[in-house]
């Protein structure tokens, strides 16, 4: 059995399940001996991710239409998006969606 994570949750699965399924979905093995995670090249170890980075990853997993006002404001602040002058959360979500669309095309 090995412990695996995608950055938020930790699961214990067989090595075969990790190799055959979970590794393809971005999970990595947690090395208990060194108390560090096995990390893909260019990523930060999970222990070094900030609360803001974890929030951004978590909120991006759900559709933008389901974000509440606080999530919209915090995400905009983290990504340094100017949503001043928007009349409601829907207008702010439109700005965020345009940012995400532009970011995904790069």
N, C-alpha and C positions, 0 to 999 in steps of 0.2 A: 504494500500500500504506500502511496505517496500523497503528500499534501500539495494541492494546487490552488492557484488564485488567478483571477483576471484583473486584480487591482482593488477589488472591494470585498468580495466574498472568498472564503477559504473552504475547500472541500477535501475530503480524503477519498481517493479512488484507487483502483488497481493501476499498475504501471501500463498494462495493456490498454485499459480504457483511456488513459492519458495519451498514449502514443497513437491510438486509433481514432479517437474522437476529439478530446478536449484540446489537444495541441493545435488543432486546425481552427479552433475558435478563439485563439489568443490567450489561452491559459498557460501559465508557467509553473514549474515545480518550485516549491519552497524547500530549500536545503536546510533541514533542521540542525545539522551538525555545525554549520557556520552561522546559523540564525540570520541568514541573508537570503534573498530571493534570487532565483535564476532569472536574469532579465535579458530581453532581446537587445541587440546592439542599438544604442542611441536612446534607450529609455532610461528613466531614473528608477532606482529600486523603489518598491512600494513604500518603504519606511521613510523615504525622502520626499514623497509627494506631499504637497501642502494641502490644507483643508480646502482651499479655493480650487485647486486642481481636481480634487476628488469631487467637489460640488459640481464643477463644470462637466466632468465626465458623467456623473450621475444624471444631471438634468438633461444632457444631450441624448440619453437613452430613451427618453419619452418624447412623444410628439410635441412640438412647440405650442400647438393649440391647447395642450393640457397644462402648460406652465401657469403658475399663479403670479400675481403682481410682484411678490417678493422675489421669486425666481427670475422674473424678467429684469427687475432692477439690478439684482446682484450679478446676473450674467452680463448685462450691459456694462456694469462698472468693471468687472473683471477683464472684459475684452476691450475696454476703453471706447465703447460706442456711445455716441451722443444721442440720447433719447429725450433731451430737454425739448420742450415745446410740443411733445406728443400729447394728445388729448385723452388717450386711454391706453390700456394695455395692448389692445389690438394693433394700434399704430406702432407701438414700440416693438411688438412681435414682427411686424412687417419689416422694420429696419434690421432686426436681428436675423430674420430669414434671409434677407438680401446679403447680409454679411456672411452667413453660413454658406449660402450658395456660391458666393464669390470665392470664399476660402476653400471650398471643396473642388473648385475648378483649377486651382493653382497646383 
